[in-house]
Amino acid sequence: MMSKSYTNLLDLASGNFPVMGREKKRLPRVMTVAGVISELDDDQANSVTSDVPSSIIVDRIIIVANQLPVKAKRRSDNKGWNFSWDEDSLLLHIKDGLPDDMEVLYVGSLKVEVDSSEQDDVSQLLLDRFKCVPAFLPPDILSKYYHGFCKQHLWPLFHYMLPYSASHGSRFDRSWWEAYVAANKIFSQKVIEVINPEDDYVWIHDYHLMVLPTFLRRRFNRLRMGFFLHSPFPSSEIYRTLPVREEILKALLNSDLIGFHTFDYARHFLSCCSRMLGLEYQSKRGYIGLEYFGRTVGIKIMPVGIHMRQIENVLQLADKESRVAELKQQFEGKTVLLGVDDMDIFKGVDLKLLALEEMLKQHPKWQGRAVLVQIANPARGKGKDIEEIQEEIQTSVKRINDKFRQPGYEPIVFIDRPVSLRERTAYYSVAECVVVTAVRDGMNLTPYEYVVCRQGIPGSECTAESNGLKSSMLVVSEFIGCSPSLSGAIRVNPWNVEATAEALNEAISMADGEKVLRHEKHYKYVSTHDVAYWSRSFFQDLERSCRDHFRRRCWGIGLSFGFRVVALDPNFKKLSIDTIVSAYSRAKNRAILLDYDGTLMPQTAINKVPSPEVISIINSLCGDERNTVFLVSGRGRDSLGQWFSPCEKLGIAAEHGYFLRWSADKEWEVVGQNNDFQWMQIAEPVMKQYTEATDGSSIETKESAVVWHYRDADLGFGSCQAKEMLDHLESVLANEPVAVKSGQFIVEVKPQGVSKGLVAEKIFATMAESGRQADFVLCVGDDRSDEDMFEIIGNAINSGILSSSTEVYACTVGQKPSKATYYLDDTAEVRTMLHALAEESIPPPSSEIVS
């Protein structure tokens, strides 16, 4: 039976899903040691943390991708299937970088359609012989999921192509998105059939399965799970056009580690998380992490490599064949440039042809000598765009060949068919230069393959140069993922046809010595950063990202793709109202310290004046003679004094404690040691300069401090300006008695020795000196300045200002890393808690009640 949690998630994601078909019997878990492994029955399935005991001793990783690394071919008698490993699949070679004793299990779909009557037999065969678990997608889902949402929406969008009109790309289709979610759900069910959640790692690959992490995380809170995106990730300006942008971002963030080929792709993803979800990343000891509800989601930047052993094996075979000799004879006396691309609108093949034409025109010496061999692999997708680009390429090839043809010479040899790796190596061996002019490509391993093939193997005749030295040249687009790692290549903007033509001429005209040096540099990198190195590095980071999984308390919250796992330190827990009310009722001397903005008043509120409800609660708390109640805020004393004038017994610490008043009938005390504010004349002009340059920012001038606000500015620009301003102010105010601090959308300059922590310490000390040492402390706040109060409480107990028996409730607002021991979710819960305490308070005698 299908898990209810998945059914609900799917239904909530959209309300109109196709029927999945009849339920299949679950596959047994794969066992590596003798023993009995319990089936994950439906009662256990409803739990987010599995109690199924694991009998697997060694670690195991489940690799999930759209397609399995196997080839399927119908038998000649049409009775059954023949299966074999797909040696060209990247997934197959991932295990080379994993620990030797680690078991690898694959989950994915097949490239062929298998009749429903054969699916169980095929599943068992693949599981037994290949450790593969096939996911069979119904034809209607497959079409909309792969050819629809993946290939006509995600793929163009991630390659910076927007459907500006109905004739230019495909508009968003809700049914395609529903099929995408449905397909991801089917993949998740296959993973669940074989997983041991306490022992296994899961590694998900590419844009086809970007919402799969939510399905798996919803089922298993502590699952160790990584995701790697093999395509580009677009800038936030492009990605934000996706109607389901937040659903996909939140789903990806249910992974523990998210990998990208280049820093540009990772930077775009982080920018989207910042602009759309309000998340900020941190870099610590070389590792980038996003704090997401108490979990740190790691960001990995590592370009994939090629499988060296596979290339070397193919070179040994190719060396014994006649194909290399045939090509050398065919292109004798010619300089061969080589292109190997999929027939895709983003590969820039048409631009490459135009660049060759321009080179032959501008440098006539290459007419009759320079030949471009262009291998065009079949298109993976389909549609009008593909048909148009095919027609354009064919037309360009014919026109250029007609224009520059000579007896025995055509400038372009166009190969429009699949070419095996073995045949490609033969072409690599005769090519002086490989040209890649893709306008956008996630990685592109063609240059890597070329470099290794030009290096050859010891004793190889097909790749050795006449002088015994190896050389190669590369002209690559700056818009492909491998470009940053090829520092010896000539990088081009393929849209600039003239510049690309000059690059082609430079590459084939370069001195042999320079070619050798560039080749050696590339080969050193490519040979050491192969696919094993990539998978080993990713897995090590995944282990590091998951090391605290079983130390923290976790639980899932949220519906549909808003689901996320909250992970907290075991000592950090939600404040129980019953518990604090019980402690409150027993106490005789209570200290209650409350922040205002973000604690009593929501940060997003436009009207910051306290409501009658807040005034009533505060008055009730102040009316109990056992209470010392203080409002500790960064706001100025005038506004706080005016707003809380009905609360005559309320103490107020304004401007982070620079001004202090014990009650309405007392005078304001100046707690700060320094009364010289000449530094404001230095700080304000600097802030004014940044305000003029940052739309949406503003300056707030207090009596003791100056604050720059950027909450209403562009998030990315405001944050960047805030960091720059912080450095600027620290520099110009280095000799002044002030502290420059950054906070939640603010940069503040205030006198040294002023903090909410010192205010708390003064309040506790004054109570102790008057013989009313606090035996109950409640301290509530929401931002960095309130952390000073939480920290000082522990010091106050050690110094004797507070007794070791004092019941302390340091509480932050929101689930986030904090020095507080407790948390409440929002300001509404804070008011509910205070209301409960107010009801337990003893009111003052009737004669003291102000009418």
VEXLUM-577309 format. One record per residue (C-alpha): x, y, z; residue number from 1. Coordinates in steps of 0.2 Angstrom, whole numbers, plus 5000, padded with zeros to 4 digits. Example, Ala and Ser with C-alpha at 12.3 -4.5 7.8 and 13.67 -1.06 7.14 Angstrom:
2
[[5062,4978,5039],1] [[5068,4995,5036],2] 
//
This chain:
851
[[5000,5000,5000],1] [[5006,5017,4996],2] [[5012,5028,5011],3] [[4999,5041,5016],4] [[5013,5054,5018],5] [[5017,5053,5000],6] [[5000,5053,4994],7] [[4996,5069,5004],8] [[5012,5077,4998],9] [[5008,5073,4980],10] [[4990,5078,4982],11] [[4995,5095,4990],12] [[5008,5098,4976],13] [[4994,5098,4964],14] [[4977,5091,4964],15] [[4976,5082,4948],16] [[4988,5067,4946],17] [[4986,5052,4934],18] [[4983,5035,4941],19] [[4999,5026,4944],20] [[4992,5009,4940],21] [[4991,4993,4950],22] [[5003,4992,4965],23] [[5018,4980,4963],24] [[5025,4969,4976],25] [[5040,4978,4984],26] [[5057,4971,4980],27] [[5067,4964,4994],28] [[5081,4974,5001],29] [[5098,4969,4994],30] [[5108,4960,5007],31] [[5127,4960,5009],32] [[5128,4948,5023],33] [[5117,4933,5029],34] [[5102,4937,5039],35] [[5084,4942,5039],36] [[5080,4960,5034],37] [[5062,4966,5039],38] [[5051,4972,5025],39] [[5046,4991,5028],40] [[5028,4988,5030],41] [[5015,5001,5029],42] [[5013,5004,5047],43] [[5032,5007,5048],44] [[5031,5017,5032],45] [[5020,5030,5041],46] [[5034,5035,5053],47] [[5047,5048,5048],48] [[5060,5039,5057],49] [[5062,5020,5053],50] [[5063,5008,5067],51] [[5068,4994,5055],52] [[5084,4986,5062],53] [[5098,4986,5049],54] [[5108,4970,5046],55] [[5119,4978,5033],56] [[5137,4979,5040],57] [[5146,4989,5027],58] [[5141,5006,5020],59] [[5131,5006,5004],60] [[5127,5020,4992],61] [[5111,5021,4982],62] [[5114,5031,4966],63] [[5098,5038,4958],64] [[5097,5045,4941],65] [[5085,5047,4927],66] [[5092,5032,4917],67] [[5101,5016,4923],68] [[5119,5013,4917],69] [[5113,4998,4907],70] [[5109,4994,4889],71] [[5094,4984,4885],72] [[5091,4975,4869],73] [[5076,4964,4864],74] [[5081,4946,4861],75] [[5080,4940,4843],76] [[5066,4928,4847],77] [[5056,4942,4855],78] [[5055,4933,4871],79] [[5064,4943,4885],80] [[5078,4955,4886],81] [[5097,4955,4885],82] [[5106,4968,4897],83] [[5123,4974,4898],84] [[5133,4988,4906],85] [[5133,5005,4897],86] [[5152,5008,4898],87] [[5149,5026,4892],88] [[5138,5030,4907],89] [[5146,5042,4920],90] [[5136,5033,4934],91] [[5145,5017,4931],92] [[5162,5024,4935],93] [[5157,5033,4951],94] [[5161,5018,4961],95] [[5180,5019,4956],96] [[5181,5034,4969],97] [[5171,5026,4983],98] [[5178,5015,4997],99] [[5182,4997,4990],100] [[5170,4989,5002],101] [[5156,5000,4998],102] [[5141,4992,4989],103] [[5133,5002,4975],104] [[5115,5001,4970],105] [[5107,5010,4956],106] [[5090,5016,4954],107] [[5083,5023,4938],108] [[5073,5020,4922],109] [[5077,5011,4906],110] [[5079,5018,4889],111] [[5067,5005,4882],112] [[5048,5002,4886],113] [[5045,4986,4895],114] [[5028,4978,4895],115] [[5019,4978,4912],116] [[5019,4959,4911],117] [[5038,4958,4910],118] [[5042,4971,4923],119] [[5043,4960,4938],120] [[5055,4948,4929],121] [[5065,4962,4922],122] [[5066,4970,4940],123] [[5072,4954,4948],124] [[5085,4951,4934],125] [[5092,4968,4935],126] [[5093,4967,4954],127] [[5102,4950,4954],128] [[5114,4953,4941],129] [[5117,4972,4940],130] [[5111,4978,4957],131] [[5100,4990,4948],132] [[5082,4994,4953],133] [[5072,5000,4938],134] [[5058,5013,4939],135] [[5045,5010,4926],136] [[5036,5026,4921],137] [[5019,5025,4913],138] [[5020,5032,4895],139] [[5009,5047,4898],140] [[5019,5052,4913],141] [[5036,5049,4904],142] [[5031,5060,4889],143] [[5026,5074,4900],144] [[5040,5072,4913],145] [[5055,5070,4901],146] [[5050,5077,4884],147] [[5039,5090,4892],148] [[5045,5097,4908],149] [[5063,5092,4908],150] [[5067,5095,4890],151] [[5055,5109,4885],152] [[5055,5119,4901],153] [[5069,5115,4913],154] [[5083,5112,4900],155] [[5080,5128,4890],156] [[5078,5138,4906],157] [[5094,5132,4914],158] [[5102,5136,4898],159] [[5096,5154,4898],160] [[5082,5152,4885],161] [[5065,5160,4890],162] [[5049,5157,4881],163] [[5045,5175,4877],164] [[5032,5170,4864],165] [[5022,5154,4860],166] [[5033,5152,4845],167] [[5049,5154,4855],168] [[5050,5139,4867],169] [[5036,5131,4877],170] [[5026,5140,4890],171] [[5024,5133,4907],172] [[5012,5119,4907],173] [[5005,5114,4924],174] [[5001,5096,4918],175] [[5020,5094,4914],176] [[5025,5099,4932],177] [[5012,5087,4939],178] [[5020,5073,4928],179] [[5037,5078,4934],180] [[5032,5077,4953],181] [[5023,5060,4949],182] [[5039,5053,4941],183] [[5050,5059,4955],184] [[5037,5050,4967],185] [[5039,5034,4957],186] [[5058,5035,4959],187] [[5056,5038,4978],188] [[5046,5023,4979],189] [[5059,5012,4971],190] [[5072,5019,4983],191] [[5061,5016,4998],192] [[5059,4998,4993],193] [[5078,4994,4995],194] [[5084,5007,5007],195] [[5091,5005,5025],196] [[5089,5023,5031],197] [[5101,5022,5045],198] [[5115,5014,5035],199] [[5113,5019,5017],200] [[5119,5035,5008],201] [[5109,5041,4993],202] [[5116,5051,4979],203] [[5104,5059,4967],204] [[5109,5065,4950],205] [[5103,5080,4939],206] [[5089,5091,4935],207] [[5077,5077,4931],208] [[5075,5073,4950],209] [[5076,5089,4959],210] [[5061,5086,4970],211] [[5066,5069,4975],212] [[5075,5074,4990],213] [[5058,5081,4998],214] [[5050,5064,4995],215] [[5064,5054,5004],216] [[5067,5067,5017],217] [[5049,5067,5022],218] [[5050,5048,5025],219] [[5067,5047,5033],220] [[5073,5063,5043],221] [[5091,5057,5046],222] [[5094,5050,5028],223] [[5111,5054,5022],224] [[5108,5062,5005],225] [[5117,5071,4992],226] [[5112,5079,4975],227] [[5123,5084,4960],228] [[5117,5095,4946],229] [[5126,5091,4930],230] [[5118,5106,4920],231] [[5121,5124,4922],232] [[5111,5133,4936],233] [[5105,5150,4929],234] [[5106,5167,4937],235] [[5092,5172,4949],236] [[5085,5184,4935],237] [[5082,5169,4924],238] [[5078,5156,4937],239] [[5065,5167,4946],240] [[5054,5166,4930],241] [[5050,5148,4934],242] [[5032,5147,4942],243] [[5038,5133,4953],244] [[5054,5141,4958],245] [[5052,5140,4977],246] [[5046,5122,4977],247] [[5061,5116,4968],248] [[5073,5126,4979],249] [[5065,5120,4995],250] [[5066,5102,4988],251] [[5084,5103,4984],252] [[5088,5110,5002],253] [[5081,5094,5009],254] [[5098,5087,5003],255] [[5113,5087,5014],256] [[5125,5091,5001],257] [[5122,5100,4984],258] [[5135,5099,4970],259] [[5139,5110,4955],260] [[5152,5110,4942],261] [[5158,5128,4944],262] [[5158,5142,4956],263] [[5146,5152,4944],264] [[5133,5139,4945],265] [[5134,5138,4964],266] [[5134,5157,4966],267] [[5118,5158,4956],268] [[5110,5144,4967],269] [[5115,5154,4983],270] [[5109,5170,4975],271] [[5092,5162,4972],272] [[5091,5155,4990],273] [[5095,5172,4996],274] [[5083,5182,4986],275] [[5068,5170,4986],276] [[5070,5161,5003],277] [[5080,5174,5013],278] [[5094,5162,5016],279] [[5112,5167,5018],280] [[5127,5156,5016],281] [[5143,5155,5026],282] [[5160,5149,5022],283] [[5170,5141,5035],284] [[5187,5133,5033],285] [[5185,5132,5015],286] [[5167,5124,5015],287] [[5152,5133,5010],288] [[5136,5130,5020],289] [[5118,5136,5020],290] [[5109,5136,5037],291] [[5091,5130,5034],292] [[5081,5127,5049],293] [[5095,5121,5060],294] [[5103,5110,5047],295] [[5118,5115,5037],296] [[5116,5111,5019],297] [[5133,5109,5011],298] [[5138,5117,4994],299] [[5151,5107,4984],300] [[5160,5114,4969],301] [[5169,5101,4959],302] [[5169,5098,4940],303] [[5167,5080,4935],304] [[5181,5071,4926],305] [[5183,5058,4913],306] [[5186,5039,4916],307] [[5205,5037,4913],308] [[5205,5018,4912],309] [[5191,5017,4900],310] [[5200,5030,4888],311] [[5216,5021,4890],312] [[5208,5004,4886],313] [[5200,5011,4870],314] [[5217,5018,4865],315] [[5225,5001,4866],316] [[5211,4994,4855],317] [[5212,5009,4843],318] [[5230,5007,4841],319] [[5228,4990,4833],320] [[5215,4995,4821],321] [[5217,5003,4804],322] [[5205,5018,4807],323] [[5219,5029,4813],324] [[5229,5025,4797],325] [[5214,5028,4786],326] [[5211,5045,4794],327] [[5229,5050,4792],328] [[5229,5045,4774],329] [[5212,5054,4771],330] [[5219,5071,4779],331] [[5237,5070,4773],332] [[5244,5087,4771],333] [[5229,5095,4780],334] [[5227,5103,4797],335] [[5212,5095,4805],336] [[5201,5105,4818],337] [[5188,5094,4826],338] [[5171,5097,4834],339] [[5161,5084,4843],340] [[5144,5090,4849],341] [[5126,5084,4851],342] [[5113,5091,4839],343] [[5107,5104,4851],344] [[5102,5122,4850],345] [[5115,5127,4864],346] [[5130,5118,4856],347] [[5134,5133,4845],348] [[5138,5122,4830],349] [[5131,5135,4818],350] [[5142,5148,4826],351] [[5157,5137,4824],352] [[5154,5135,4805],353] [[5153,5154,4803],354] [[5169,5156,4813],355] [[5178,5144,4801],356] [[5171,5153,4786],357] [[5177,5169,4793],358] [[5195,5162,4796],359] [[5196,5155,4778],360] [[5191,5172,4772],361] [[5202,5182,4783],362] [[5217,5170,4781],363] [[5217,5163,4764],364] [[5233,5153,4767],365] [[5221,5140,4776],366] [[5210,5138,4761],367] [[5214,5120,4754],368] [[5223,5116,4770],369] [[5212,5118,4785],370] [[5198,5105,4788],371] [[5184,5105,4801],372] [[5178,5088,4805],373] [[5161,5091,4814],374] [[5153,5076,4822],375] [[5135,5079,4827],376] [[5128,5066,4839],377] [[5109,5063,4838],378] [[5098,5076,4847],379] [[5092,5070,4864],380] [[5077,5080,4864],381] [[5064,5084,4850],382] [[5054,5099,4844],383] [[5054,5113,4831],384] [[5070,5121,4838],385] [[5080,5106,4835],386] [[5073,5104,4817],387] [[5077,5123,4814],388] [[5095,5121,4820],389] [[5098,5105,4810],390] [[5092,5114,4794],391] [[5102,5129,4797],392] [[5118,5119,4800],393] [[5115,5108,4784],394] [[5113,5124,4774],395] [[5129,5132,4781],396] [[5139,5116,4778],397] [[5133,5116,4760],398] [[5136,5135,4757],399] [[5154,5135,4765],400] [[5159,5119,4755],401] [[5152,5126,4739],402] [[5162,5142,4742],403] [[5179,5135,4746],404] [[5179,5118,4738],405] [[5194,5113,4728],406] [[5199,5097,4719],407] [[5201,5084,4733],408] [[5197,5097,4747],409] [[5181,5102,4756],410] [[5183,5113,4772],411] [[5169,5104,4782],412] [[5167,5086,4784],413] [[5150,5084,4793],414] [[5147,5067,4801],415] [[5128,5066,4806],416] [[5127,5050,4815],417] [[5132,5042,4832],418] [[5151,5040,4834],419] [[5158,5027,4847],420] [[5171,5032,4859],421] [[5183,5020,4849],422] [[5180,5030,4833],423] [[5181,5047,4842],424] [[5199,5042,4848],425] [[5204,5040,4830],426] [[5198,5057,4826],427] [[5206,5065,4841],428] [[5223,5057,4836],429] [[5223,5066,4819],430] [[5216,5083,4825],431] [[5227,5098,4828],432] [[5214,5107,4838],433] [[5197,5103,4846],434] [[5184,5117,4845],435] [[5170,5119,4857],436] [[5159,5134,4854],437] [[5143,5130,4865],438] [[5134,5145,4870],439] [[5129,5136,4886],440] [[5134,5119,4893],441] [[5135,5112,4910],442] [[5152,5103,4908],443] [[5157,5096,4891],444] [[5170,5082,4893],445] [[5176,5083,4875],446] [[5191,5093,4878],447] [[5197,5081,4892],448] [[5195,5066,4881],449] [[5205,5075,4867],450] [[5219,5079,4879],451] [[5221,5061,4885],452] [[5220,5054,4868],453] [[5233,5066,4862],454] [[5244,5060,4876],455] [[5241,5042,4871],456] [[5249,5027,4880],457] [[5267,5021,4881],458] [[5272,5013,4864],459] [[5256,5019,4855],460] [[5259,5023,4837],461] [[5243,5032,4833],462] [[5247,5047,4845],463] [[5265,5049,4846],464] [[5272,5065,4838],465] [[5287,5064,4826],466] [[5299,5072,4839],467] [[5292,5061,4853],468] [[5283,5075,4862],469] [[5264,5076,4864],470] [[5254,5092,4860],471] [[5236,5098,4859],472] [[5227,5114,4856],473] [[5210,5119,4863],474] [[5198,5133,4858],475] [[5183,5133,4870],476] [[5169,5143,4874],477] [[5169,5153,4890],478] [[5151,5148,4894],479] [[5155,5129,4897],480] [[5158,5121,4913],481] [[5176,5114,4909],482] [[5182,5131,4903],483] [[5189,5137,4920],484] [[5199,5121,4923],485] [[5208,5123,4906],486] [[5219,5138,4909],487] [[5230,5134,4893],488] [[5215,5134,4881],489] [[5210,5149,4870],490] [[5194,5155,4877],491] [[5181,5163,4866],492] [[5164,5171,4866],493] [[5156,5161,4852],494] [[5144,5175,4848],495] [[5159,5185,4842],496] [[5162,5176,4826],497] [[5177,5187,4821],498] [[5186,5184,4837],499] [[5182,5165,4837],500] [[5189,5165,4819],501] [[5205,5173,4825],502] [[5206,5161,4839],503] [[5206,5146,4827],504] [[5220,5154,4817],505] [[5230,5157,4832],506] [[5227,5139,4838],507] [[5233,5131,4822],508] [[5247,5143,4819],509] [[5255,5142,4836],510] [[5273,5136,4838],511] [[5275,5118,4842],512] [[5284,5121,4859],513] [[5270,5132,4865],514] [[5257,5118,4860],515] [[5268,5105,4870],516] [[5268,5116,4886],517] [[5249,5119,4885],518] [[5246,5101,4882],519] [[5257,5096,4897],520] [[5248,5108,4909],521] [[5231,5101,4903],522] [[5236,5083,4904],523] [[5242,5085,4922],524] [[5225,5092,4927],525] [[5214,5080,4917],526] [[5224,5064,4922],527] [[5223,5068,4941],528] [[5205,5075,4942],529] [[5196,5061,4934],530] [[5179,5054,4938],531] [[5186,5044,4953],532] [[5193,5059,4960],533] [[5177,5068,4958],534] [[5166,5055,4966],535] [[5179,5052,4980],536] [[5179,5071,4984],537] [[5160,5072,4984],538] [[5157,5057,4995],539] [[5170,5063,5008],540] [[5161,5080,5009],541] [[5144,5070,5010],542] [[5151,5061,5025],543] [[5157,5077,5033],544] [[5140,5085,5030],545] [[5130,5071,5038],546] [[5141,5067,5053],547] [[5130,5076,5066],548] [[5114,5067,5059],549] [[5112,5056,5074],550] [[5117,5068,5087],551] [[5103,5081,5084],552] [[5085,5080,5087],553] [[5075,5081,5071],554] [[5057,5082,5066],555] [[5048,5086,5050],556] [[5036,5101,5048],557] [[5027,5109,5033],558] [[5015,5102,5020],559] [[5019,5098,5001],560] [[5035,5106,4995],561] [[5036,5117,5010],562] [[5041,5102,5020],563] [[5058,5103,5029],564] [[5067,5095,5043],565] [[5071,5105,5058],566] [[5087,5099,5066],567] [[5091,5106,5084],568] [[5105,5103,5097],569] [[5098,5090,5110],570] [[5099,5104,5123],571] [[5089,5116,5112],572] [[5071,5114,5114],573] [[5054,5122,5113],574] [[5049,5132,5128],575] [[5034,5123,5137],576] [[5021,5135,5143],577] [[5016,5123,5157],578] [[5034,5121,5163],579] [[5037,5139,5164],580] [[5021,5143,5172],581] [[5024,5130,5185],582] [[5042,5138,5189],583] [[5035,5155,5188],584] [[5021,5151,5201],585] [[5034,5144,5213],586] [[5046,5159,5212],587] [[5047,5173,5224],588] [[5059,5185,5215],589] [[5057,5186,5196],590] [[5067,5195,5183],591] [[5059,5196,5166],592] [[5068,5204,5152],593] [[5060,5207,5135],594] [[5066,5213,5118],595] [[5053,5223,5108],596] [[5055,5222,5089],597] [[5054,5204,5083],598] [[5049,5198,5101],599] [[5033,5207,5106],600] [[5031,5216,5089],601] [[5033,5207,5072],602] [[5048,5213,5062],603] [[5037,5215,5047],604] [[5024,5225,5055],605] [[5021,5243,5048],606] [[5014,5250,5063],607] [[5026,5247,5077],608] [[5015,5254,5091],609] [[5011,5241,5104],610] [[4994,5234,5104],611] [[4982,5235,5119],612] [[4984,5217,5121],613] [[5003,5219,5124],614] [[5000,5234,5136],615] [[4988,5224,5146],616] [[5000,5209,5147],617] [[5014,5220,5152],618] [[5004,5229,5166],619] [[4998,5212,5173],620] [[5016,5206,5174],621] [[5022,5223,5182],622] [[5007,5223,5194],623] [[5015,5207,5203],624] [[5027,5214,5217],625] [[5038,5198,5215],626] [[5042,5204,5197],627] [[5055,5215,5190],628] [[5050,5218,5172],629] [[5061,5226,5159],630] [[5059,5231,5141],631] [[5077,5230,5133],632] [[5077,5237,5116],633] [[5088,5245,5103],634] [[5075,5259,5100],635] [[5076,5277,5107],636] [[5070,5281,5124],637] [[5057,5294,5118],638] [[5047,5282,5107],639] [[5048,5268,5120],640] [[5044,5280,5134],641] [[5029,5287,5125],642] [[5022,5270,5119],643] [[5023,5261,5136],644] [[5018,5276,5146],645] [[5002,5266,5153],646] [[5015,5254,5161],647] [[5020,5264,5175],648] [[5030,5250,5184],649] [[5039,5244,5168],650] [[5058,5246,5167],651] [[5065,5252,5151],652] [[5083,5250,5144],653] [[5083,5260,5128],654] [[5097,5260,5114],655] [[5103,5243,5120],656] [[5105,5249,5137],657] [[5114,5266,5135],658] [[5099,5274,5144],659] [[5090,5265,5159],660] [[5074,5269,5168],661] [[5068,5258,5182],662] [[5050,5264,5181],663] [[5040,5279,5174],664] [[5042,5289,5190],665] [[5061,5287,5190],666] [[5074,5298,5180],667] [[5083,5291,5165],668] [[5101,5284,5170],669] [[5115,5285,5157],670] [[5124,5268,5159],671] [[5137,5271,5145],672] [[5154,5278,5151],673] [[5157,5289,5136],674] [[5147,5305,5133],675] [[5157,5312,5119],676] [[5148,5310,5102],677] [[5160,5319,5091],678] [[5162,5302,5082],679] [[5145,5305,5074],680] [[5152,5318,5063],681] [[5163,5305,5056],682] [[5151,5291,5055],683] [[5135,5300,5048],684] [[5144,5306,5031],685] [[5150,5289,5028],686] [[5132,5282,5030],687] [[5125,5296,5020],688] [[5137,5291,5006],689] [[5131,5273,5006],690] [[5112,5278,5008],691] [[5113,5289,4992],692] [[5121,5274,4982],693] [[5109,5261,4989],694] [[5090,5263,4985],695] [[5079,5258,4999],696] [[5091,5261,5013],697] [[5090,5274,5027],698] [[5099,5282,5042],699] [[5092,5282,5059],700] [[5100,5294,5071],701] [[5098,5290,5090],702] [[5105,5300,5105],703] [[5119,5288,5107],704] [[5120,5278,5091],705] [[5118,5279,5072],706] [[5110,5265,5062],707] [[5110,5261,5044],708] [[5095,5251,5038],709] [[5094,5241,5022],710] [[5079,5230,5024],711] [[5069,5238,5010],712] [[5084,5238,4998],713] [[5089,5225,4985],714] [[5094,5210,4996],715] [[5110,5206,4987],716] [[5116,5224,4984],717] [[5111,5229,5002],718] [[5120,5215,5010],719] [[5136,5219,4999],720] [[5135,5237,5004],721] [[5133,5233,5022],722] [[5149,5223,5022],723] [[5158,5237,5013],724] [[5151,5250,5025],725] [[5156,5239,5040],726] [[5174,5239,5034],727] [[5174,5257,5030],728] [[5167,5263,5047],729] [[5179,5251,5056],730] [[5193,5260,5047],731] [[5188,5278,5049],732] [[5183,5275,5067],733] [[5198,5265,5073],734] [[5203,5277,5086],735] [[5186,5282,5092],736] [[5178,5274,5108],737] [[5164,5266,5098],738] [[5159,5248,5092],739] [[5153,5245,5074],740] [[5141,5230,5073],741] [[5131,5222,5060],742] [[5113,5215,5063],743] [[5097,5210,5055],744] [[5097,5222,5040],745] [[5107,5235,5049],746] [[5124,5242,5052],747] [[5125,5251,5069],748] [[5139,5262,5077],749] [[5137,5264,5096],750] [[5148,5268,5111],751] [[5159,5255,5118],752] [[5154,5246,5133],753] [[5135,5246,5129],754] [[5126,5230,5126],755] [[5110,5221,5132],756] [[5121,5209,5141],757] [[5128,5223,5153],758] [[5110,5229,5156],759] [[5105,5212,5161],760] [[5120,5210,5173],761] [[5116,5227,5181],762] [[5098,5222,5184],763] [[5103,5206,5192],764] [[5116,5214,5202],765] [[5104,5228,5208],766] [[5091,5215,5213],767] [[5104,5205,5223],768] [[5111,5220,5232],769] [[5093,5225,5238],770] [[5091,5207,5245],771] [[5080,5201,5231],772] [[5091,5189,5222],773] [[5082,5183,5207],774] [[5076,5164,5208],775] [[5067,5165,5191],776] [[5074,5173,5175],777] [[5065,5174,5159],778] [[5075,5182,5145],779] [[5067,5183,5127],780] [[5074,5191,5111],781] [[5076,5187,5093],782] [[5092,5194,5086],783] [[5111,5195,5088],784] [[5110,5209,5101],785] [[5100,5198,5112],786] [[5113,5184,5112],787] [[5123,5195,5124],788] [[5109,5194,5137],789] [[5108,5175,5135],790] [[5127,5173,5137],791] [[5128,5185,5152],792] [[5116,5173,5162],793] [[5128,5159,5163],794] [[5142,5172,5169],795] [[5130,5179,5182],796] [[5128,5162,5189],797] [[5146,5159,5190],798] [[5150,5176,5198],799] [[5136,5173,5211],800] [[5125,5187,5205],801] [[5112,5173,5202],802] [[5111,5158,5212],803] [[5115,5141,5205],804] [[5097,5136,5210],805] [[5089,5150,5199],806] [[5077,5144,5186],807] [[5083,5152,5170],808] [[5073,5152,5154],809] [[5083,5160,5140],810] [[5072,5160,5125],811] [[5075,5165,5107],812] [[5062,5168,5094],813] [[5063,5157,5079],814] [[5072,5140,5077],815] [[5090,5145,5074],816] [[5107,5143,5081],817] [[5107,5153,5098],818] [[5115,5154,5115],819] [[5098,5152,5122],820] [[5092,5135,5128],821] [[5074,5137,5123],822] [[5064,5144,5108],823] [[5047,5150,5103],824] [[5042,5150,5085],825] [[5036,5168,5083],826] [[5029,5183,5092],827] [[5012,5176,5093],828] [[5019,5162,5104],829] [[5029,5174,5114],830] [[5013,5184,5118],831] [[5003,5168,5122],832] [[5017,5163,5134],833] [[5017,5180,5143],834] [[4998,5180,5144],835] [[4999,5163,5153],836] [[5012,5171,5165],837] [[5001,5186,5167],838] [[4986,5175,5172],839] [[4997,5167,5186],840] [[5002,5184,5193],841] [[4995,5192,5209],842] [[4987,5208,5205],843] [[4991,5223,5216],844] [[4979,5229,5229],845] [[4964,5237,5222],846] [[4969,5254,5229],847] [[4985,5254,5218],848] [[4976,5249,5202],849] [[4976,5264,5191],850] [[4958,5267,5184],851] 
//
